[in-house]
């Protein structure tokens, strides 16, 4: 009885797997082309007949990238900005999600709606107001002008996502902890925090990618002090309107992608569980 049903489902399963493979190839092809162009010699990059392979790989583009005197500083600045955003936004979002989930207070629903509305506002629409705000606060040409806006833009999504994880933790677990003598702070950090950690990892990935790949804020807020620039700004060194160095651009982009891949590898297990759901009673 089960054999005919399995035969009926098999073509659909094969079609789904083929579709998933096709989508994966389409998504991965730009990354492949970026890495390939980084290893191509200049003659092949500028050729009028591009080929999806190279028979003469070269490291010249990477030598030009690492030969830039400020490239190491740009890399360190990006790490500082992304690290501060991930840690600060995760901590604040965890506390805020716990507050709006576990406590009842006036205007709680209004506050949650404001979080949702804030997520809908385009970043480009707020860049000019943020520029004047950073100027009046004396934060232009500092890493703080990049850290603070990214924390603000990461919080609404992080709070909304963590709210579901905190809500899924049984209320009985909290009551049992209090009966056993645990304080509210101890329950928060030793019991609740480990349970919502997968959600924190998922939100941290989005915060990290947003801060690491940021070009708009870096271009708008870092005006004169190039020592405070980040990696996306380093691409401008190789991109010149009259004579762009596409090999350098692709090599720098490849180097920028490596930390993101490393971050994904380190958190992939908790990321899958964080995207898949929360703790259930």
Secondary structure, DSSP 8 states (H G I E B T S, - for coil): -HHHHHHHHHHHHHHHHHHHHHHHHHHHHHHHHHHHHHHS-HHHHT-SS--S--SS---HHHHHHHTSTTHHHHHHHHHHHHHHHHHHHHHHHHHHHHHHHH---TTHHHHHHHHHHHHHS-HHHHHHHHHHHHHHTT-TTSTHHHHHHHHHHHHHHHHHHHHHHHHHS-HHHHHHHHHTT--HHHIIIIIIHHHHHHHHHHHHHHHHHHHHT--HHHHHH--S-GGG--HHHHHHHH--SSS--HHHHHHHHHHHHHHHHHHHHHHHHHHHHHHH-----
